[in-house]
Amino acid sequence: MIALGLEGSANKLGVGLIRHDMTTTPPTVTILANIRHTYHPPPGEGFLPKDTAQHHRSHILQLVKEAMAEGQITPKDISVICFTKGPGMGGPLTSVATVARTLALMWNKELVGVNHCVGHIEMGRQITGAENPVVLYVSGGNTQVIAYAEKRYRIFGEALDIAVGNCLDRFARVLNLPNDPAPGYNIEQLAKKGTKLLDLPYTVKGMDVSFSGVLTYIETNAPALLASGEYTAADLCFSLQETVFAMLVETTERAMAHIGSREVLIVGGVGCNKRLQEMMDQMASQRDGKVFATDERFCIDNGIMIAQAGILAYQTGYTTPLEKTWCTQRFRTDEVFVAWRE
Amino acid sequence: MATAALHERLTLQIPLPSPRLAKIAADVLDVDKDLKPEVSRRLISTQDNMLILDFQTSTLKLLRTVVNSSLEMVQMVVSTMASFDTESEEP
């Protein structure tokens, strides 16, 4: 069976086509297409809902056409249409869901509304083959430490205020770094040239983390520190990454200790960061464990993860009736009944 | 508590190529419910191939806002139909 997946909860618009060949056990999974178009605001700015929604509306039809051409798929080949129900930004989510609904009604297909976080987790599991890892989901919009138990992805810990990616992205604005390809990517590159570590607020509260304090501190003090010549922009990027990533490694380790897991799966856009992967790997190795991560095709928001999570739900008989295909900015990861796992 | 009287009204009649497509458009749009029904309401219906949107709001500003965002979604539905409708391709 073949699923079309549509994703647009933030500034990345993704369309994916995935095939599950049900004649094998387990089914053979093939990615037929996975394309994305990203909205980049000018340096120093963040992406606003209205502009982001407009970007998605402008590009989605072309992306769907390209995906179907690349996968050599016609409407009759598609078994189910999956879209991001939430969490995320309202206007962008609804713009994409509107297209999903229209296609479903025209082509007479079922719809599956997918939780964005579960999409990341399921694609991470599929690509890496990690058995039962502690999942660190880190992006511009989300920061959660997750572990699977009894049909739910349980949130062990999370950011109490802003996501780690949001903290990084907003600091990139202070430095006027380009948003292309992503502010976090540009911070990562600049951080590689940093040598001096600035002591920054470090806030871990049990299983949870908090980033608004370190962001306020570095936003407030950066201009003076840079002007004084004591620290370079590279030093500040380096210091911020080391601090926030250490916080994430600490809480991930705590979760591993709690459930006795030896696997960490890092998903979400911030999961592309090589320094984070390296730090996590150092911790995991000390515990005889292993880190799983994917490349930018899958850790950055994409349509294929929505198709994957959607098709797994669909295979258990789950569909979303049309009247329930509204979108929601808040959608907890543990609200999803993970029927497809033991 | 008395609700605000929804004085401001606007009706849009949008012709679609067929009653089938008008019905699909109506069904797609009607999934998204009014965020604040006490001050802004949208009623969606069809008549043959006409998609009818009835707006009732308490202020002109709200009327402009809801009409604008609705038209953005109507445009999305209509362009999706123009690009991907298969039924019209069948002989």
Interface residues (C-beta under 8 A of the other chain):
Chain A: A53 Q54 R57 L61 V64 K65 P75 K76 G91 T94 S95 A97 T98 V99 R101 T102 L103 L105 M106 W107 L322 E323 T325 W326 C327
Chain B: I24 A25 D27 V28 L29 V31 D32 K33 S69 E72 M73 Q75 M76 V77 S79 T80 M81 S83 F84 D85 T86 E87
